[in-house]
Amino acid sequence: MYKNQAIIGYWLTAWLQRPDRIAQAALELMQYLNSGQLQIIVGNTFPLADAVEAHRAIAERKTTGKVVLLI
């Protein structure tokens, strides 16, 4: 049986020390987005005032795709 697993969090310190790598990664990311090879799947949107509810939905694993806070 498959397990629904996630890794939450990312350590940016090493990346922040290498602006050249950030620039290259951003360029590649934009190329993938523009070519359609990478698509962002938005699963849920919440008004910023409902940020607590959005975090609760993520913590309770009730979301799929990206969760977007609207401002």
Protein Blocks (a to p, Z undefined) as FASTA:
>chain_A
ZZddddedddfklmmmmmmlmmmmmmmmmmmmmnopaccddfbdcdfklmmmmmmmmmno
pagcjddddZZ
